[in-house]
Amino acid sequence: MKLDPRDIEILRVLAREGRITKAALAEKINLSPTPAWDRLKKLEKAGLIAGYRATFNLKKLGPHVTLFVAAELADHTAASFQTFERSLDQHPEVVGCWALGGGFDYLMQIVTRDIDAYQRLIDSMLDARIGIARYFTYIVTKEVKNAAMPPFDLFADQMD
């Protein structure tokens, strides 16, 4: 799907204000409500907008620790990767996971109440024999940047 500057602007507005009304969106992109809504529906139908969600201030929710864990699997078969990936559904503390090319197989983002809870999680994952051979834990001490909005300018060549 080719994106024009108005489509990109719709995506920018939604990245900042996911709960915006149809009328407010139309005003921000300088269109009347019906064409703005039609464009939004076109972007959703094309799969460019995968969903809408709220972001949370974890500090206000209560004590927690965020960790990144680089994991290497014991064996590199398709079945091993599938076993590991399926197992993550059993652990809601794993809030993000990426398969990597290079030294480690996966990078997991984990949020737990404290380090003891994290250690219990890792112990349970190791006990479940989901294929982890080695893992390295990195504790987040401060969030420096968490971009909810992708760099839309990178996609400018997709525009008409």
Sequence and secondary structure as in RCSB ss.txt:
>XXXX:A:sequence
MKLDPRDIEILRVLAREGRITKAALAEKINLSPTPAWDRLKKLEKAGLIAGYRATFNLKKLGPHVTLFVAAELAD
HTAASFQTFERSLDQHPEVVGCWALGGGFDYLMQIVTRDIDAYQRLIDSMLDARIGIARYFTYIVTKEVKNAAMP
PFDLFADQMD
>XXXX:A:secstr
  B HHHHHHHHHHHH TT  HHHHHHHTTS HHHHHHHHHHHHHTTS         HHHH   EEEEEEEEES 
  HHHHHHHHHHGGG TTEEEEEE SSS SEEEEEEESSHHHHHHHHHHHHHTT SEEEEEEEE        SS 
 GGGGGGGB 
